[in-house]
Amino acid sequence: MAIEYANALMEYIKSEEDEHRLRVIEMCVKKMLERELIEIKAKLEKYEKLEARFISRYNMDFTEFEKRFTEGKFPEDSDMDYVEWYAVHDAYEQWKKKHDLLEGVLLR
C-alpha cells in the first residue's frame, strides 16, 4: 500500500510547478523509501541465513526438498522441518517481491 501512495505522490510531484517545494517533497519521499528498502534488505538477509541452514542440512534447495517430501522420501520426523522451511522460504519470497517492487520505484 505504501508503494501505491509513494507512486501517487511522485506523480503529483511531477505535475506541480513550485520546484523548490517539490524537490523537498521528492527528497523526503525518496529517503523514506530508501529507509524502507534498508529494512527489507535486513529481513531478506535474515531469511537467507535461515534458509541456508536448511540447504546445508539437506544438501538441496527448497524446491527439491518439497518435491521429495511430498513423494514421501523423507522420514516422518522431517515434518516440522518442512513446515518451518516452507514458512522461511515463503517469507523470503514475499520480502523479495516487495524489495524488487520498491527498488523499481526508486530507480524511476
RAFEN-V427857 format. One record per run of one state. SS is the DSSP state (h for helix, s for strand, l for the rest). FROM is the first residue (numbers start at 1). LEN is the number of residues. If there is no record, write none. Layout:
SS;FROM;LEN + SS;FROM;LEN
//
This chain:
l;1;1 + h;2;14 + l;16;3 + h;19;40 + l;59;3 + h;62;9 + l;71;5 + h;76;31 + l;107;2
//
